[in-house]
Amino acid sequence: MSLDELKSAVPDYAKDLKLNLGSVIGNSDLPKQQLWGTVLACAIASRSPRVLRELEPEAKANLSPEAYTAARSAAAVMAMNNVFYRTRHLLSDPEYGTLRAGLRMNVIGNPGVEKADFELWSLAVSAINGCGQCLDSHEQVLRKAGVDRETIQEAFKIAAVLQAVGVTLDSEAVLAEQ
């Protein structure tokens, strides 16, 4: 299982996705840990079994055990936070924003890897899950840590491409069953 196998599975009508997959992962300027942590967290967040099956072994091979766990933790905690904070933001009653969340999120304070890497992975997952409040929060933390906009954009480009590839391949699988 690999990036090449995933690219070869993308149908011809989605050639742009195949090309983008090769460029955002295969030609990325991100350091290895940032790249493969983003890939793993986004593969999980995409909810596509095929994307996760193809990319997880490469991610695991390119990450330390701590980074591998942290990327998975970012996907898990952001799956919860993105729903919670997006809902509070979308509700027209601003009083919800004053209530205590009361949800455990300890991993954000102590992710086991550099804080900026975990924040980058959290931002990428938030892009997939569409939580504007979380995107703003993680982007601000990253910018304060000195992470440039180009690096941040690389993470959400990976998110966009993996989400699109997942949707495409999953729809192909459903149509093939008919």
C-alpha positions in Angstrom: 0.0 0.0 0.0 1.4 3.4 -0.9 1.0 6.8 -2.3 1.6 5.4 -5.8 -1.2 2.8 -5.4 -3.5 5.5 -4.2 -2.7 7.7 -7.2 -3.2 4.8 -9.6 -6.7 4.2 -8.1 -7.9 7.7 -8.9 -10.1 7.6 -12.0 -9.2 9.5 -15.2 -12.0 12.0 -14.7 -10.3 13.1 -11.5 -6.8 13.5 -13.1 -6.4 16.8 -11.3 -6.7 15.0 -8.0 -4.1 12.5 -9.0 -1.7 15.3 -10.0 -2.4 17.2 -6.8 -1.9 14.1 -4.7 1.5 13.7 -6.1 2.5 17.3 -5.6 1.1 18.0 -2.1 2.6 14.8 -0.7 5.3 13.6 -3.1 6.8 17.0 -3.7 6.1 18.7 -0.3 8.6 21.0 1.2 7.3 20.3 4.7 9.7 18.5 7.1 9.0 14.8 7.3 7.2 14.8 10.6 4.9 17.7 9.7 4.1 16.2 6.3 3.4 12.6 7.4 1.6 13.7 10.6 -0.6 15.9 8.5 -1.2 13.1 6.0 -2.1 10.6 8.7 -4.4 13.0 10.6 -6.1 14.0 7.4 -6.4 10.4 6.1 -8.2 9.6 9.4 -10.4 12.7 9.2 -11.3 12.0 5.6 -13.3 8.9 6.8 -12.2 7.1 3.7 -11.1 3.5 4.4 -9.1 3.4 1.1 -7.2 6.6 1.8 -6.3 5.5 5.3 -5.3 2.0 4.2 -3.1 3.2 1.5 -1.4 6.1 3.4 -1.1 4.8 7.0 1.8 2.4 6.4 3.9 5.1 4.8 3.0 7.6 7.6 3.9 5.0 10.2 7.2 4.4 8.5 8.0 8.1 8.4 7.0 9.1 11.9 8.4 8.3 15.3 6.1 6.3 17.5 5.3 9.5 19.5 4.5 11.5 16.3 2.4 8.6 15.0 0.3 8.6 18.2 0.1 12.4 18.3 -1.2 12.6 14.7 -3.9 10.0 15.6 -4.7 12.0 18.7 -5.0 15.2 16.7 -7.6 13.5 14.4 -9.5 12.1 17.4 -9.7 15.2 19.6 -10.5 17.5 16.6 -13.3 15.2 15.6 -14.9 16.1 18.9 -13.8 19.7 19.1 -14.8 20.6 15.5 -18.4 19.4 16.1 -18.6 21.2 19.5 -17.1 24.5 18.6 -18.7 24.6 15.1 -22.1 24.1 16.7 -21.5 26.8 19.4 -20.5 29.2 16.6 -23.4 28.3 14.4 -26.1 28.7 17.1 -27.6 32.1 17.0 -27.7 32.3 20.8 -24.3 33.8 21.9 -24.9 32.5 25.5 -23.6 29.1 24.5 -20.2 30.7 24.0 -20.1 31.7 27.6 -20.8 28.2 29.0 -18.0 26.0 30.1 -17.1 23.3 27.5 -16.5 20.6 30.1 -14.8 18.3 27.6 -11.4 16.7 28.1 -8.8 17.9 25.7 -5.6 17.2 27.7 -3.7 16.0 24.6 -3.7 19.6 23.2 -1.6 20.8 26.1 0.7 17.8 26.1 0.7 16.1 22.6 4.1 14.3 23.0 5.5 16.2 20.0 6.4 19.8 19.2 3.3 21.9 19.9 3.5 23.5 16.4 3.3 20.2 14.7 0.3 19.1 16.7 -1.4 22.5 16.0 -0.7 22.1 12.2 -2.3 18.7 12.2 -5.2 20.0 14.2 -5.7 22.8 11.7 -5.7 20.4 8.8 -8.3 18.2 10.4 -10.4 21.3 11.2 -10.2 22.2 7.5 -11.8 18.9 6.6 -14.4 19.1 9.3 -15.2 22.8 8.5 -14.8 24.4 11.9 -14.0 28.1 11.3 -13.5 28.8 15.0 -11.0 26.0 15.3 -9.2 27.0 12.1 -8.8 30.6 13.4 -7.6 29.4 16.8 -5.0 26.9 15.5 -3.8 29.4 12.8 -3.3 32.1 15.4 -1.3 29.7 17.6 0.8 28.6 14.7 1.5 32.2 13.6 2.5 33.2 17.1 4.9 30.2 17.1 6.5 31.6 14.0 5.0 29.2 11.4 4.7 31.0 8.1 1.5 31.1 6.0 3.0 28.9 3.3 3.5 26.1 5.7 0.0 26.5 7.1 -1.4 26.5 3.5 0.5 23.3 2.7 -1.3 21.6 5.5 -4.8 22.6 4.4 -3.9 21.8 0.8 -3.1 18.2 1.9 -6.4 18.2 3.8 -8.3 19.4 0.6 -6.7 16.8 -1.7 -7.0 13.9 0.7 -10.7 14.7 1.3 -11.4 15.0 -2.4 -9.5 11.7 -3.1 -11.5 10.0 -0.4 -14.8 11.2 -1.7 -13.9 10.2 -5.2 -12.7 6.7 -4.4 -15.5 6.0 -2.0 -18.1 7.0 -4.6 -16.3 4.8 -7.1 -16.5 1.8 -4.7 -20.2 2.3 -4.2 -20.9 2.6 -7.9 -18.8 -0.5 -8.6 -21.1 -2.5 -6.3 -24.2 -1.7 -8.5 
